[in-house]
Amino acid sequence: MKDRIIEICVVDDEPIVCNRLKPMLEKSGCRVEIFTDSKASLDRLSEKKFDILITDLKMKPPDGLELLHFTRNTYPETRVIIITGFATIETARDALKGGAVDFIAKPFHMNQLRDLIRKISAEIQKGQE
């Protein structure tokens, strides 16, 4: 069976984060949509199921936890990764308890996220067999 293309939604109110992640993820063979407006991302998430959601935590409403809860309730199989510059034990616990597969503090190394995406993509592909 041929591997299918992994679809990723990236939400971060800092355009530089979206603009750095998109080419890296596309180079890994993923299809990527980016949003700097969390409300626009929620509208898109209402229309389309993604394999992976990568979202910042602290944004104008809806924030990352709201996007996490919406996505997990709407598409339970979608993997959610929270990235944040405001990492605390409490926010990490809330994100993981809410169903995030990982919680990454900014600044992070691109290789750290790339490796996590590869791992999740392999799990998704294996589940398709």
C-alpha positions as CSV (number, residue, x, y, z in Angstrom):
1,M,0.0,0.0,0.0
2,K,1.3,3.4,-1.0
3,D,1.8,5.9,1.8
4,R,-0.8,8.6,1.8
5,I,0.1,12.3,2.2
6,I,-0.1,13.5,5.8
7,E,-2.2,16.6,6.1
8,I,-1.1,19.2,8.8
9,C,-2.7,22.4,10.1
10,V,-0.3,24.8,11.7
11,V,-1.8,27.6,13.8
12,D,0.4,30.3,15.4
13,D,-0.2,34.0,15.7
14,E,3.4,34.7,14.9
15,P,3.8,34.6,11.1
16,I,7.5,33.7,11.4
17,V,6.6,30.4,13.0
18,C,4.1,29.4,10.3
19,N,6.5,30.6,7.6
20,R,9.4,28.5,9.0
21,L,7.3,25.3,9.7
22,K,5.4,25.2,6.3
23,P,8.5,24.6,4.1
24,M,10.1,22.2,6.5
25,L,6.9,20.1,6.8
26,E,6.3,20.2,3.0
27,K,9.9,19.0,2.4
28,S,9.0,16.0,4.6
29,G,6.3,15.2,2.2
30,C,3.3,16.6,4.1
31,R,0.5,18.8,2.8
32,V,0.4,21.9,5.1
33,E,-2.1,24.7,5.7
34,I,-1.0,27.6,7.9
35,F,-3.1,30.1,9.9
36,T,-2.0,33.1,11.9
37,D,-5.6,33.8,12.9
38,S,-7.0,31.2,15.3
39,K,-10.6,32.0,14.4
40,A,-9.9,31.4,10.7
41,S,-8.2,28.1,11.7
42,L,-11.3,27.0,13.7
43,D,-13.5,27.8,10.7
44,R,-11.2,25.6,8.6
45,L,-11.1,22.8,11.2
46,S,-14.9,22.9,11.1
47,E,-14.7,22.0,7.4
48,K,-11.7,19.7,7.1
49,K,-10.1,16.9,9.1
50,F,-6.4,17.1,9.3
51,D,-4.1,14.2,10.4
52,I,-2.1,16.6,12.7
53,L,-2.8,19.9,14.2
54,I,0.2,22.0,15.5
55,T,-1.0,24.9,17.5
56,D,0.4,27.7,19.6
57,L,-1.1,27.8,23.1
58,K,-1.4,31.6,23.8
59,M,-3.4,33.4,21.1
60,K,-6.5,35.6,20.9
61,P,-9.6,33.3,21.3
62,P,-9.8,30.6,20.4
63,D,-6.5,29.8,22.1
64,G,-4.6,26.5,21.6
65,L,-6.4,24.7,24.3
66,E,-9.8,25.6,22.7
67,L,-8.5,24.4,19.3
68,L,-7.2,21.2,21.0
69,H,-10.6,20.5,22.6
70,F,-12.6,21.3,19.4
71,T,-10.3,19.1,17.3
72,R,-10.3,16.1,19.8
73,N,-14.1,16.3,20.1
74,T,-14.7,16.6,16.3
75,Y,-11.9,14.4,15.0
76,P,-10.6,12.1,17.8
77,E,-8.0,10.5,15.5
78,T,-6.3,13.8,14.8
79,R,-3.0,14.2,16.6
80,V,-2.5,17.6,18.3
81,I,0.9,19.1,19.2
82,I,1.0,22.2,21.4
83,I,3.9,24.6,20.9
84,T,4.3,27.6,23.2
85,G,6.6,30.2,24.5
86,F,4.7,30.1,27.8
87,A,5.5,26.6,29.0
88,T,4.6,25.8,32.5
89,I,4.0,22.4,34.2
90,E,0.3,23.4,34.5
91,T,-0.1,24.3,30.8
92,A,1.7,21.1,29.8
93,R,-0.5,19.0,32.1
94,D,-3.7,20.7,30.8
95,A,-2.6,20.1,27.2
96,L,-1.6,16.5,27.7
97,K,-4.7,15.8,29.8
98,G,-6.8,17.3,27.0
99,G,-5.4,14.9,24.5
100,A,-2.4,16.5,23.0
101,V,0.3,14.0,21.9
102,D,3.1,16.4,22.8
103,F,3.9,19.8,24.3
104,I,6.9,21.6,22.9
105,A,8.4,24.8,24.5
106,K,9.6,27.6,22.2
107,P,12.2,28.1,21.1
108,F,12.5,24.6,19.8
109,H,14.9,22.9,17.4
110,M,13.3,22.2,14.0
111,N,14.7,18.6,14.2
112,Q,12.8,18.0,17.4
113,L,9.5,18.8,15.7
114,R,10.5,17.0,12.4
115,D,11.3,13.8,14.4
116,L,8.0,14.0,16.2
117,I,6.1,14.5,12.9
118,R,8.0,11.5,11.3
119,K,7.0,9.3,14.3
120,I,3.4,10.4,14.2
121,S,3.3,10.0,10.4
122,A,4.6,6.4,10.7
123,E,1.9,5.6,13.3
124,I,-0.8,7.0,11.0
125,Q,0.6,5.1,8.0
126,K,0.8,1.9,10.0
127,G,-2.8,2.4,11.1
128,Q,-3.9,2.6,7.4
129,E,-2.6,-0.9,6.7
